[in-house]
Amino acid sequence: MNTLLQYFRKPHPFIFDGYSAIIPGVVTILIIVILAPQQLEELSLWKRVQVAICIGIVVSGGIVGGVFLLQKLFPKSMQVESWTLGKEVGLYLFITFLINTLLFLLMAGYMVGYQRSWISFAETTSYTLVIGMFPIFILVLFEQLLHQRKQLKRIQDISEALKTENKRLKELSLDEQAPNELLLCAENGNLELKIEVSELVYLQSDGNYVEVTYRLGTDVKTKVFRSKLKKIEQILPEAYFLRCHNRYIVGRLHIYKVEGTARNLVIGLRGIEKLIPVSRAKAQQLQKFLLA
């Protein structure tokens, strides 16, 4: 049981775009027209196409409406960062139930002689689950493939940009790279650290405290003081620093590699063994940041 729970808690990419609604609707239409389930083979081809289009619209509309409803009712649970395999399964079941209910109401309202009972509802549910498995399965495969290609292309573009950036930085002194001075203060307003932009490597949030990692010559040092990462972020120049994760801000001048898989990216910083995670919501922003 614990193994199953751990499996469902695994991070999973949340992908929702136009394809998420269009593909299941189109596949549903094709299944109904070609296979004609639930005695639809008794209808003429043209009538069956009309029914299929209506059901396809209900399917696509149910997906869009269901996701929109969940995002409004449970905004925190629907965040990309907290998305898991279990939530993906739960979303599928909820959307399927919603589509099934809409189809049942549609048939009960417009089909003469349709039995408005729990037995009919159960039959509609079983058909919806069986038929719905195919478009959902195709959709997931398509979205995963598309997501992987985009992510791999993003990593390639970032790697090329970093090669150019690293070559340019080697030709500059630290003073030429970023001469601005930073004054980092604690929550009470006391000055904690006075450093150059080029010396600040990364910042990490730890509850009500912030850990600053910076360079002094060839030495790497850290400083911890009470403050919020968001407050410090406001004084950092956007051209040199990026909040790549809810808990991390990295300095552009110290990034030497970006690597990872189709799901997760990490940033490598010069002289730092620790790899800095990139949240899924910040992957595209990281690409723009390094390509700017």
KOLDRENSE-318072 format. One record per residue (C-alpha): residue number from 1; residue in three letters; x negated, y, z. Coordinates in Angstrom, 3 decimals. Example, Ala and Ser with C-alpha at 12.3 -4.5 7.8 and 13.67 -1.06 7.14 Angstrom:
REM residues 2
<site num="1" residuo="ALA" c1="-12.300" c2="-4.500" c3="7.800"/>
<site num="2" residuo="SER" c1="-13.670" c2="-1.060" c3="7.140"/>
//
This chain:
REM residues 292
<site num="1" residuo="MET" c1="0.000" c2="0.000" c3="0.000"/>
<site num="2" residuo="ASN" c1="-2.818" c2="2.392" c3="0.909"/>
<site num="3" residuo="THR" c1="-4.576" c2="1.551" c3="-2.353"/>
<site num="4" residuo="LEU" c1="-1.428" c2="2.413" c3="-4.297"/>
<site num="5" residuo="LEU" c1="-1.028" c2="5.712" c3="-2.422"/>
<site num="6" residuo="GLN" c1="-4.654" c2="6.608" c3="-3.101"/>
<site num="7" residuo="TYR" c1="-4.125" c2="5.808" c3="-6.780"/>
<site num="8" residuo="PHE" c1="-1.138" c2="8.162" c3="-6.969"/>
<site num="9" residuo="ARG" c1="-3.128" c2="10.905" c3="-5.218"/>
<site num="10" residuo="LYS" c1="-5.737" c2="10.936" c3="-7.970"/>
<site num="11" residuo="PRO" c1="-6.054" c2="14.296" c3="-9.777"/>
<site num="12" residuo="HIS" c1="-4.251" c2="14.372" c3="-13.086"/>
<site num="13" residuo="PRO" c1="-4.215" c2="17.132" c3="-15.713"/>
<site num="14" residuo="PHE" c1="-0.920" c2="19.003" c3="-15.907"/>
<site num="15" residuo="ILE" c1="-0.242" c2="19.616" c3="-19.581"/>
<site num="16" residuo="PHE" c1="2.909" c2="21.428" c3="-20.600"/>
<site num="17" residuo="ASP" c1="3.268" c2="23.301" c3="-23.867"/>
<site num="18" residuo="GLY" c1="5.468" c2="23.320" c3="-26.965"/>
<site num="19" residuo="TYR" c1="4.454" c2="19.784" c3="-27.867"/>
<site num="20" residuo="SER" c1="5.680" c2="18.568" c3="-24.463"/>
<site num="21" residuo="ALA" c1="9.263" c2="19.334" c3="-25.494"/>
<site num="22" residuo="ILE" c1="9.153" c2="18.912" c3="-29.273"/>
<site num="23" residuo="ILE" c1="7.491" c2="15.473" c3="-29.503"/>
<site num="24" residuo="PRO" c1="9.923" c2="13.591" c3="-27.184"/>
<site num="25" residuo="GLY" c1="12.880" c2="15.203" c3="-28.987"/>
<site num="26" residuo="VAL" c1="11.603" c2="14.252" c3="-32.439"/>
<site num="27" residuo="VAL" c1="10.665" c2="10.706" c3="-31.398"/>
<site num="28" residuo="THR" c1="14.100" c2="10.257" c3="-29.780"/>
<site num="29" residuo="ILE" c1="15.787" c2="11.329" c3="-33.025"/>
<site num="30" residuo="LEU" c1="13.733" c2="8.828" c3="-35.029"/>
<site num="31" residuo="ILE" c1="14.475" c2="5.983" c3="-32.586"/>
<site num="32" residuo="ILE" c1="18.213" c2="6.631" c3="-32.692"/>
<site num="33" residuo="VAL" c1="18.358" c2="6.980" c3="-36.480"/>
<site num="34" residuo="ILE" c1="16.191" c2="3.936" c3="-37.200"/>
<site num="35" residuo="LEU" c1="17.013" c2="1.524" c3="-34.349"/>
<site num="36" residuo="ALA" c1="20.590" c2="2.709" c3="-33.628"/>
<site num="37" residuo="PRO" c1="20.811" c2="1.560" c3="-29.970"/>
<site num="38" residuo="GLN" c1="23.995" c2="1.377" c3="-27.852"/>
<site num="39" residuo="GLN" c1="26.317" c2="0.429" c3="-30.765"/>
<site num="40" residuo="LEU" c1="25.296" c2="3.465" c3="-32.817"/>
<site num="41" residuo="GLU" c1="24.780" c2="1.135" c3="-35.790"/>
<site num="42" residuo="GLU" c1="28.546" c2="1.274" c3="-36.249"/>
<site num="43" residuo="LEU" c1="28.250" c2="4.929" c3="-37.270"/>
<site num="44" residuo="SER" c1="27.417" c2="6.014" c3="-40.781"/>
<site num="45" residuo="LEU" c1="23.864" c2="7.180" c3="-41.394"/>
<site num="46" residuo="TRP" c1="24.870" c2="10.848" c3="-41.641"/>
<site num="47" residuo="LYS" c1="26.933" c2="10.637" c3="-38.438"/>
<site num="48" residuo="ARG" c1="24.091" c2="8.853" c3="-36.703"/>
<site num="49" residuo="VAL" c1="21.675" c2="11.623" c3="-37.757"/>
<site num="50" residuo="GLN" c1="24.025" c2="14.223" c3="-36.293"/>
<site num="51" residuo="VAL" c1="24.271" c2="12.330" c3="-33.014"/>
<site num="52" residuo="ALA" c1="20.489" c2="11.847" c3="-32.956"/>
<site num="53" residuo="ILE" c1="19.849" c2="15.564" c3="-33.464"/>
<site num="54" residuo="CYS" c1="22.249" c2="16.449" c3="-30.644"/>
<site num="55" residuo="ILE" c1="20.574" c2="13.980" c3="-28.289"/>
<site num="56" residuo="GLY" c1="17.107" c2="15.159" c3="-29.392"/>
<site num="57" residuo="ILE" c1="18.066" c2="18.741" c3="-28.528"/>
<site num="58" residuo="VAL" c1="19.327" c2="17.596" c3="-25.127"/>
<site num="59" residuo="VAL" c1="16.038" c2="15.752" c3="-24.516"/>
<site num="60" residuo="SER" c1="13.858" c2="18.725" c3="-25.466"/>
<site num="61" residuo="GLY" c1="16.078" c2="21.155" c3="-23.582"/>
<site num="62" residuo="GLY" c1="16.118" c2="18.901" c3="-20.510"/>
<site num="63" residuo="ILE" c1="12.311" c2="18.788" c3="-20.440"/>
<site num="64" residuo="VAL" c1="11.929" c2="22.573" c3="-20.703"/>
<site num="65" residuo="GLY" c1="14.747" c2="23.251" c3="-18.239"/>
<site num="66" residuo="GLY" c1="13.556" c2="20.628" c3="-15.757"/>
<site num="67" residuo="VAL" c1="9.970" c2="21.889" c3="-15.636"/>
<site num="68" residuo="PHE" c1="11.155" c2="25.517" c3="-15.423"/>
<site num="69" residuo="LEU" c1="13.508" c2="24.616" c3="-12.558"/>
<site num="70" residuo="LEU" c1="10.805" c2="22.789" c3="-10.602"/>
<site num="71" residuo="GLN" c1="8.335" c2="25.651" c3="-11.105"/>
<site num="72" residuo="LYS" c1="10.883" c2="28.082" c3="-9.685"/>
<site num="73" residuo="LEU" c1="11.931" c2="25.894" c3="-6.751"/>
<site num="74" residuo="PHE" c1="8.507" c2="24.436" c3="-5.865"/>
<site num="75" residuo="PRO" c1="5.820" c2="26.835" c3="-7.198"/>
<site num="76" residuo="LYS" c1="3.058" c2="25.548" c3="-4.886"/>
<site num="77" residuo="SER" c1="3.657" c2="21.877" c3="-5.665"/>
<site num="78" residuo="MET" c1="3.725" c2="22.620" c3="-9.406"/>
<site num="79" residuo="GLN" c1="0.313" c2="24.303" c3="-9.466"/>
<site num="80" residuo="VAL" c1="-2.223" c2="22.890" c3="-11.912"/>
<site num="81" residuo="GLU" c1="-4.864" c2="22.580" c3="-9.185"/>
<site num="82" residuo="SER" c1="-2.775" c2="20.307" c3="-6.982"/>
<site num="83" residuo="TRP" c1="-1.394" c2="18.104" c3="-9.762"/>
<site num="84" residuo="THR" c1="-1.790" c2="14.360" c3="-9.237"/>
<site num="85" residuo="LEU" c1="-0.833" c2="11.120" c3="-10.950"/>
<site num="86" residuo="GLY" c1="1.957" c2="10.640" c3="-8.417"/>
<site num="87" residuo="LYS" c1="3.427" c2="14.034" c3="-9.264"/>
<site num="88" residuo="GLU" c1="3.214" c2="13.184" c3="-12.956"/>
<site num="89" residuo="VAL" c1="5.241" c2="10.009" c3="-12.348"/>
<site num="90" residuo="GLY" c1="7.701" c2="11.931" c3="-10.170"/>
<site num="91" residuo="LEU" c1="8.103" c2="14.590" c3="-12.851"/>
<site num="92" residuo="TYR" c1="8.798" c2="11.897" c3="-15.453"/>
<site num="93" residuo="LEU" c1="11.476" c2="10.288" c3="-13.255"/>
<site num="94" residuo="PHE" c1="13.108" c2="13.646" c3="-12.481"/>
<site num="95" residuo="ILE" c1="13.160" c2="14.714" c3="-16.135"/>
<site num="96" residuo="THR" c1="14.548" c2="11.312" c3="-17.144"/>
<site num="97" residuo="PHE" c1="17.321" c2="11.567" c3="-14.545"/>
<site num="98" residuo="LEU" c1="18.139" c2="15.110" c3="-15.663"/>
<site num="99" residuo="ILE" c1="18.288" c2="14.123" c3="-19.352"/>
<site num="100" residuo="ASN" c1="20.366" c2="11.072" c3="-18.468"/>
<site num="101" residuo="THR" c1="22.866" c2="13.226" c3="-16.559"/>
<site num="102" residuo="LEU" c1="23.130" c2="15.677" c3="-19.431"/>
<site num="103" residuo="LEU" c1="23.680" c2="12.854" c3="-21.939"/>
<site num="104" residuo="PHE" c1="26.312" c2="11.224" c3="-19.725"/>
<site num="105" residuo="LEU" c1="28.215" c2="14.509" c3="-19.432"/>
<site num="106" residuo="LEU" c1="27.883" c2="15.065" c3="-23.171"/>
<site num="107" residuo="MET" c1="29.277" c2="11.634" c3="-24.047"/>
<site num="108" residuo="ALA" c1="31.977" c2="11.793" c3="-21.365"/>
<site num="109" residuo="GLY" c1="33.140" c2="15.117" c3="-22.748"/>
<site num="110" residuo="TYR" c1="33.073" c2="14.427" c3="-26.472"/>
<site num="111" residuo="MET" c1="33.341" c2="10.682" c3="-27.060"/>
<site num="112" residuo="VAL" c1="36.906" c2="9.398" c3="-27.133"/>
<site num="113" residuo="GLY" c1="37.419" c2="6.358" c3="-24.933"/>
<site num="114" residuo="TYR" c1="34.099" c2="6.722" c3="-23.124"/>
<site num="115" residuo="GLN" c1="34.389" c2="5.319" c3="-19.609"/>
<site num="116" residuo="ARG" c1="33.689" c2="8.021" c3="-17.036"/>
<site num="117" residuo="SER" c1="32.474" c2="5.732" c3="-14.273"/>
<site num="118" residuo="TRP" c1="29.353" c2="4.806" c3="-12.336"/>
<site num="119" residuo="ILE" c1="28.998" c2="1.709" c3="-14.523"/>
<site num="120" residuo="SER" c1="28.865" c2="3.927" c3="-17.622"/>
<site num="121" residuo="PHE" c1="26.424" c2="6.212" c3="-15.866"/>
<site num="122" residuo="ALA" c1="24.220" c2="3.215" c3="-14.996"/>
<site num="123" residuo="GLU" c1="24.347" c2="2.017" c3="-18.606"/>
<site num="124" residuo="THR" c1="23.388" c2="5.476" c3="-19.853"/>
<site num="125" residuo="THR" c1="20.546" c2="5.552" c3="-17.319"/>
<site num="126" residuo="SER" c1="19.173" c2="2.191" c3="-18.471"/>
<site num="127" residuo="TYR" c1="19.283" c2="3.198" c3="-22.127"/>
<site num="128" residuo="THR" c1="17.689" c2="6.557" c3="-21.339"/>
<site num="129" residuo="LEU" c1="14.872" c2="4.883" c3="-19.418"/>
<site num="130" residuo="VAL" c1="14.203" c2="2.293" c3="-22.116"/>
<site num="131" residuo="ILE" c1="14.424" c2="4.701" c3="-25.034"/>
<site num="132" residuo="GLY" c1="12.667" c2="7.474" c3="-23.113"/>
<site num="133" residuo="MET" c1="9.612" c2="5.334" c3="-22.409"/>
<site num="134" residuo="PHE" c1="8.519" c2="5.447" c3="-26.037"/>
<site num="135" residuo="PRO" c1="8.555" c2="9.238" c3="-26.621"/>
<site num="136" residuo="ILE" c1="7.041" c2="9.900" c3="-23.185"/>
<site num="137" residuo="PHE" c1="4.286" c2="7.346" c3="-23.799"/>
<site num="138" residuo="ILE" c1="3.549" c2="8.840" c3="-27.233"/>
<site num="139" residuo="LEU" c1="3.618" c2="12.348" c3="-25.755"/>
<site num="140" residuo="VAL" c1="1.174" c2="11.486" c3="-22.969"/>
<site num="141" residuo="LEU" c1="-1.256" c2="9.851" c3="-25.384"/>
<site num="142" residuo="PHE" c1="-1.039" c2="12.786" c3="-27.794"/>
<site num="143" residuo="GLU" c1="-1.480" c2="15.414" c3="-25.076"/>
<site num="144" residuo="GLN" c1="-4.384" c2="13.555" c3="-23.476"/>
<site num="145" residuo="LEU" c1="-6.142" c2="13.224" c3="-26.834"/>
<site num="146" residuo="LEU" c1="-5.542" c2="16.893" c3="-27.635"/>
<site num="147" residuo="HIS" c1="-6.676" c2="17.938" c3="-24.162"/>
<site num="148" residuo="GLN" c1="-9.844" c2="15.855" c3="-24.386"/>
<site num="149" residuo="ARG" c1="-10.741" c2="17.340" c3="-27.767"/>
<site num="150" residuo="LYS" c1="-10.184" c2="20.879" c3="-26.520"/>
<site num="151" residuo="GLN" c1="-12.199" c2="20.232" c3="-23.371"/>
<site num="152" residuo="LEU" c1="-15.100" c2="18.652" c3="-25.246"/>
<site num="153" residuo="LYS" c1="-15.089" c2="21.514" c3="-27.758"/>
<site num="154" residuo="ARG" c1="-15.070" c2="23.962" c3="-24.848"/>
<site num="155" residuo="ILE" c1="-18.086" c2="22.251" c3="-23.269"/>
<site num="156" residuo="GLN" c1="-19.955" c2="22.356" c3="-26.591"/>
<site num="157" residuo="ASP" c1="-19.199" c2="26.061" c3="-27.079"/>
<site num="158" residuo="ILE" c1="-20.257" c2="26.875" c3="-23.518"/>
<site num="159" residuo="SER" c1="-23.479" c2="24.884" c3="-23.881"/>
<site num="160" residuo="GLU" c1="-24.378" c2="26.754" c3="-27.070"/>
<site num="161" residuo="ALA" c1="-23.582" c2="30.067" c3="-25.408"/>
<site num="162" residuo="LEU" c1="-25.759" c2="29.179" c3="-22.433"/>
<site num="163" residuo="LYS" c1="-28.694" c2="28.343" c3="-24.704"/>
<site num="164" residuo="THR" c1="-28.473" c2="31.795" c3="-26.256"/>
<site num="165" residuo="GLU" c1="-27.960" c2="33.457" c3="-22.880"/>
<site num="166" residuo="ASN" c1="-30.884" c2="31.622" c3="-21.246"/>
<site num="167" residuo="LYS" c1="-33.169" c2="32.546" c3="-24.123"/>
<site num="168" residuo="ARG" c1="-32.177" c2="36.204" c3="-23.781"/>
<site num="169" residuo="LEU" c1="-32.661" c2="36.211" c3="-20.003"/>
<site num="170" residuo="LYS" c1="-36.186" c2="34.809" c3="-20.305"/>
<site num="171" residuo="GLU" c1="-37.122" c2="37.909" c3="-22.291"/>
<site num="172" residuo="LEU" c1="-35.846" c2="40.254" c3="-19.561"/>
<site num="173" residuo="SER" c1="-37.122" c2="41.037" c3="-16.106"/>
<site num="174" residuo="LEU" c1="-34.726" c2="40.758" c3="-13.178"/>
<site num="175" residuo="ASP" c1="-34.455" c2="44.535" c3="-12.964"/>
<site num="176" residuo="GLU" c1="-33.422" c2="44.731" c3="-16.600"/>
<site num="177" residuo="GLN" c1="-30.887" c2="41.962" c3="-16.201"/>
<site num="178" residuo="ALA" c1="-28.724" c2="43.552" c3="-13.514"/>
<site num="179" residuo="PRO" c1="-30.137" c2="46.538" c3="-11.571"/>
<site num="180" residuo="ASN" c1="-26.974" c2="47.234" c3="-9.544"/>
<site num="181" residuo="GLU" c1="-27.148" c2="47.003" c3="-5.769"/>
<site num="182" residuo="LEU" c1="-24.525" c2="45.147" c3="-3.748"/>
<site num="183" residuo="LEU" c1="-23.466" c2="45.957" c3="-0.202"/>
<site num="184" residuo="LEU" c1="-21.689" c2="42.977" c3="1.354"/>
<site num="185" residuo="CYS" c1="-19.762" c2="43.771" c3="4.508"/>
<site num="186" residuo="ALA" c1="-18.036" c2="41.644" c3="7.125"/>
<site num="187" residuo="GLU" c1="-14.356" c2="41.820" c3="7.942"/>
<site num="188" residuo="ASN" c1="-15.016" c2="44.446" c3="10.625"/>
<site num="189" residuo="GLY" c1="-16.824" c2="46.685" c3="8.141"/>
<site num="190" residuo="ASN" c1="-20.367" c2="46.000" c3="9.353"/>
<site num="191" residuo="LEU" c1="-23.006" c2="45.701" c3="6.627"/>
<site num="192" residuo="GLU" c1="-24.221" c2="42.110" c3="6.464"/>
<site num="193" residuo="LEU" c1="-26.288" c2="41.938" c3="3.288"/>
<site num="194" residuo="LYS" c1="-27.866" c2="44.395" c3="0.868"/>
<site num="195" residuo="ILE" c1="-29.042" c2="42.706" c3="-2.330"/>
<site num="196" residuo="GLU" c1="-29.324" c2="43.210" c3="-6.078"/>
<site num="197" residuo="VAL" c1="-26.758" c2="41.746" c3="-8.462"/>
<site num="198" residuo="SER" c1="-29.463" c2="39.560" c3="-9.985"/>
<site num="199" residuo="GLU" c1="-30.254" c2="38.031" c3="-6.576"/>
<site num="200" residuo="LEU" c1="-26.741" c2="36.787" c3="-5.780"/>
<site num="201" residuo="VAL" c1="-26.401" c2="33.140" c3="-6.881"/>
<site num="202" residuo="TYR" c1="-22.964" c2="32.116" c3="-5.614"/>
<site num="203" residuo="LEU" c1="-20.460" c2="32.591" c3="-2.798"/>
<site num="204" residuo="GLN" c1="-18.429" c2="29.924" c3="-1.059"/>
<site num="205" residuo="SER" c1="-15.323" c2="30.397" c3="1.047"/>
<site num="206" residuo="ASP" c1="-15.059" c2="28.446" c3="4.290"/>
<site num="207" residuo="GLY" c1="-11.818" c2="29.383" c3="5.994"/>
<site num="208" residuo="ASN" c1="-12.219" c2="32.882" c3="7.413"/>
<site num="209" residuo="TYR" c1="-15.918" c2="32.923" c3="6.595"/>
<site num="210" residuo="VAL" c1="-17.965" c2="33.396" c3="3.440"/>
<site num="211" residuo="GLU" c1="-21.324" c2="31.767" c3="2.764"/>
<site num="212" residuo="VAL" c1="-23.542" c2="33.777" c3="0.438"/>
<site num="213" residuo="THR" c1="-26.389" c2="32.038" c3="-1.381"/>
<site num="214" residuo="TYR" c1="-29.007" c2="34.403" c3="-2.817"/>
<site num="215" residuo="ARG" c1="-32.623" c2="34.597" c3="-3.925"/>
<site num="216" residuo="LEU" c1="-35.509" c2="36.519" c3="-2.465"/>
<site num="217" residuo="GLY" c1="-38.360" c2="35.976" c3="-4.877"/>
<site num="218" residuo="THR" c1="-38.674" c2="32.223" c3="-5.256"/>
<site num="219" residuo="ASP" c1="-36.871" c2="31.457" c3="-1.990"/>
<site num="220" residuo="VAL" c1="-33.175" c2="30.537" c3="-1.790"/>
<site num="221" residuo="LYS" c1="-31.442" c2="31.849" c3="1.334"/>
<site num="222" residuo="THR" c1="-27.932" c2="31.775" c3="2.772"/>
<site num="223" residuo="LYS" c1="-25.950" c2="34.209" c3="4.884"/>
<site num="224" residuo="VAL" c1="-22.640" c2="33.435" c3="6.622"/>
<site num="225" residuo="PHE" c1="-20.304" c2="36.098" c3="7.941"/>
<site num="226" residuo="ARG" c1="-16.621" c2="36.591" c3="8.628"/>
<site num="227" residuo="SER" c1="-14.753" c2="37.826" c3="5.565"/>
<site num="228" residuo="LYS" c1="-12.394" c2="36.777" c3="2.786"/>
<site num="229" residuo="LEU" c1="-13.721" c2="35.712" c3="-0.604"/>
<site num="230" residuo="LYS" c1="-11.012" c2="37.759" c3="-2.319"/>
<site num="231" residuo="LYS" c1="-12.174" c2="40.929" c3="-0.573"/>
<site num="232" residuo="ILE" c1="-15.787" c2="40.439" c3="-1.681"/>
<site num="233" residuo="GLU" c1="-14.647" c2="39.535" c3="-5.193"/>
<site num="234" residuo="GLN" c1="-13.189" c2="43.044" c3="-5.566"/>
<site num="235" residuo="ILE" c1="-16.604" c2="44.721" c3="-5.312"/>
<site num="236" residuo="LEU" c1="-18.438" c2="42.329" c3="-7.649"/>
<site num="237" residuo="PRO" c1="-18.926" c2="43.437" c3="-11.286"/>
<site num="238" residuo="GLU" c1="-16.758" c2="41.255" c3="-13.550"/>
<site num="239" residuo="ALA" c1="-19.462" c2="41.080" c3="-16.212"/>
<site num="240" residuo="TYR" c1="-21.783" c2="39.179" c3="-13.845"/>
<site num="241" residuo="PHE" c1="-19.510" c2="37.179" c3="-11.544"/>
<site num="242" residuo="LEU" c1="-16.644" c2="34.756" c3="-12.030"/>
<site num="243" residuo="ARG" c1="-14.342" c2="33.117" c3="-9.531"/>
<site num="244" residuo="CYS" c1="-14.494" c2="29.661" c3="-11.066"/>
<site num="245" residuo="HIS" c1="-12.626" c2="27.981" c3="-8.231"/>
<site num="246" residuo="ASN" c1="-10.431" c2="28.941" c3="-5.312"/>
<site num="247" residuo="ARG" c1="-13.469" c2="28.571" c3="-3.016"/>
<site num="248" residuo="TYR" c1="-16.341" c2="29.640" c3="-5.280"/>
<site num="249" residuo="ILE" c1="-17.707" c2="32.658" c3="-7.135"/>
<site num="250" residuo="VAL" c1="-20.777" c2="32.141" c3="-9.335"/>
<site num="251" residuo="GLY" c1="-23.340" c2="34.565" c3="-10.698"/>
<site num="252" residuo="ARG" c1="-23.673" c2="34.518" c3="-14.445"/>
<site num="253" residuo="LEU" c1="-27.435" c2="35.104" c3="-14.430"/>
<site num="254" residuo="HIS" c1="-28.061" c2="31.845" c3="-12.565"/>
<site num="255" residuo="ILE" c1="-25.913" c2="29.500" c3="-14.647"/>
<site num="256" residuo="TYR" c1="-28.013" c2="27.151" c3="-16.756"/>
<site num="257" residuo="LYS" c1="-25.568" c2="24.359" c3="-17.613"/>
<site num="258" residuo="VAL" c1="-21.906" c2="23.415" c3="-17.697"/>
<site num="259" residuo="GLU" c1="-21.040" c2="19.755" c3="-17.889"/>
<site num="260" residuo="GLY" c1="-18.255" c2="17.359" c3="-17.051"/>
<site num="261" residuo="THR" c1="-15.483" c2="15.281" c3="-18.530"/>
<site num="262" residuo="ALA" c1="-12.196" c2="15.974" c3="-20.237"/>
<site num="263" residuo="ARG" c1="-10.669" c2="16.457" c3="-16.775"/>
<site num="264" residuo="ASN" c1="-13.235" c2="18.340" c3="-14.709"/>
<site num="265" residuo="LEU" c1="-16.097" c2="20.755" c3="-15.309"/>
<site num="266" residuo="VAL" c1="-18.995" c2="21.607" c3="-13.016"/>
<site num="267" residuo="ILE" c1="-21.562" c2="24.419" c3="-13.141"/>
<site num="268" residuo="GLY" c1="-25.294" c2="23.938" c3="-12.599"/>
<site num="269" residuo="LEU" c1="-27.211" c2="26.857" c3="-11.056"/>
<site num="270" residuo="ARG" c1="-30.975" c2="27.342" c3="-11.237"/>
<site num="271" residuo="GLY" c1="-32.771" c2="26.045" c3="-8.169"/>
<site num="272" residuo="ILE" c1="-29.529" c2="24.778" c3="-6.595"/>
<site num="273" residuo="GLU" c1="-28.928" c2="21.037" c3="-6.302"/>
<site num="274" residuo="LYS" c1="-25.235" c2="21.483" c3="-5.585"/>
<site num="275" residuo="LEU" c1="-22.921" c2="21.489" c3="-8.604"/>
<site num="276" residuo="ILE" c1="-20.153" c2="24.088" c3="-8.400"/>
<site num="277" residuo="PRO" c1="-16.676" c2="22.812" c3="-9.361"/>
<site num="278" residuo="VAL" c1="-14.568" c2="24.604" c3="-11.953"/>
<site num="279" residuo="SER" c1="-10.847" c2="24.489" c3="-11.322"/>
<site num="280" residuo="ARG" c1="-8.708" c2="23.278" c3="-14.193"/>
<site num="281" residuo="ALA" c1="-6.954" c2="26.640" c3="-14.360"/>
<site num="282" residuo="LYS" c1="-10.298" c2="28.462" c3="-14.761"/>
<site num="283" residuo="ALA" c1="-11.844" c2="26.340" c3="-17.534"/>
<site num="284" residuo="GLN" c1="-10.704" c2="28.611" c3="-20.348"/>
<site num="285" residuo="GLN" c1="-11.658" c2="31.718" c3="-18.382"/>
<site num="286" residuo="LEU" c1="-15.155" c2="30.305" c3="-17.852"/>
<site num="287" residuo="GLN" c1="-15.526" c2="29.848" c3="-21.603"/>
<site num="288" residuo="LYS" c1="-14.526" c2="33.466" c3="-22.267"/>
<site num="289" residuo="PHE" c1="-16.805" c2="34.666" c3="-19.454"/>
<site num="290" residuo="LEU" c1="-19.889" c2="32.967" c3="-20.898"/>
<site num="291" residuo="LEU" c1="-19.089" c2="33.752" c3="-24.526"/>
<site num="292" residuo="ALA" c1="-18.473" c2="37.447" c3="-23.858"/>
//
